[in-house]
């Protein structure tokens, strides 16, 4: 009985892990055209719409530390 309950908890966690890995793999293959904005999947180096060189989204938006994305806000008193 204990093994069945263990499997009931581990199978959803395993499926969630596989979905997470698949999503990251999918996201790394997305390219966007800097000229016309067309989004494409795959290994194309040029845009199918306008022919310009594609930029990989992961290269365009590198992950930054949270301190680099923090915006300082000054509070002002309203009279």
N, C-alpha and C positions, 0 to 999 in steps of 0.2 A: 504493500500500500504506500509506503514511504517513497519508493522509487517512482511510482506513477505520479505522485504529487511533485517530486523533483523534476520529472520530465515536463510536466504541465507548466512549470515556471521557467525552465531553461529553453524550451522550444520557442516561445515568443521572444525571448532575449536574443536568441540566435538569429531569428528572422529579422529583428530590428537591426542587428549588427550588419546583416547582409544588405538590407535596404540602405543603410547609411553608407556602406562601402560602394554600392552601386550608384548612389546619388553623387558621391564625390567623383567617381569615375566619369559619370555623365557630364558633370559640371566642368571638368577639365578639358572636354572636347568641344566646348562652345566657343565659336569665333564670332566677332562682330566687325562689320565693315566701318572704317572710320569716315568713309565718304558718304555712303547712302544709309547706313544704320542697319543693313540687313543682317540678321542673325542666322548663322549656319552651323551645322554639326558636321564633324568629320575632319578629314586631313587636308582639306582644300587650303591652298595658299593664297588664292585670289577669289574675289567676290564673284558670284555667278550673275549678279545683276549689273554691276558697273565695271568689274575687272580690276579694281584696285587691290592692293595687298591687305590681307586680313590681320587683325590684331587679336591675339588670344586674350580672353577676358581675365584669366588668372594672372597674366603678365601685366595687363593694364591696371588692375586693382590689386596690388600686393597687400597682404595682410599686414596691418600696422598695429603697433602696441596701443593699448587703450589711452595712454597718456598723450599720444600723438593725435588722437581723434577728439580729445576733450576740448570743449570750447569754454573759455573763461567768460563769465557774465558778471558785469558790475550791477549792483543794485543801486537804484536811485530813489530817493525819497520824493514823493509827489506832494506838493503843498497846495 
